[in-house]
């Protein structure tokens, strides 16, 4: 099923609220709106999964099963397929400046796919600018324009800071899996050792599995 990308404000807010609850549980003290990682996780759940599945299956946002959410969050390719198959304008949004996208879903999709150049300056938006920044700005010609945009929009980032990869690539695989698996009836298995009789591998440290499993019902 495909649908128009005109987003219902009330339904969108419901998706944001539900995803924020999960993101809050993932971080001590709740998610940080000034943290690139936290915002990415919340927005991937909101934009890609909850809202897209709501449209795709005509299911109220608050009734979308977390088990379906987890399946689509397997990796970024799953996420891309879901969004582009559900929202025809999603691909075009990737080349449109964020400030020109009025639809919040498309704006967040554009943001999640945005690469962040490692050459951009790091300036935190929640702290006062350093004195040298004002000196640099005064020394620039008017034709030079303002100083370059800070990396990650001035947010902090804890995942692979040296890489330019978009939030979608860095955060899709396994995103919020512990909280989501718990809510969908799963068991978080931190470290499981296979019986030696199974001969899973001749290498000792590969006789372990890290994954989440679920009870499956017909």
Secondary structure, 3 states (H helix, E strand, C coil): CCECCCCCHHHHHHHHHHHHHHHHHHCCCCCCCCEHHHHHHHHHHHHHHHHHHHHHHCCCHHHCCHHHHHHHCCCHHHHHHHHHHHECCHHHHCCCCHHHCCCHHHHHHHHHCCCCCCCCCCCCCCCCCCHHHHHHHHCCCHHHCCCCCCHHHHCECCCCCCCCCCHHHHHCCCCCHHHHHHHCCEEEEEEEECCHHHCCCCCHHHCEEEEEEECCCC
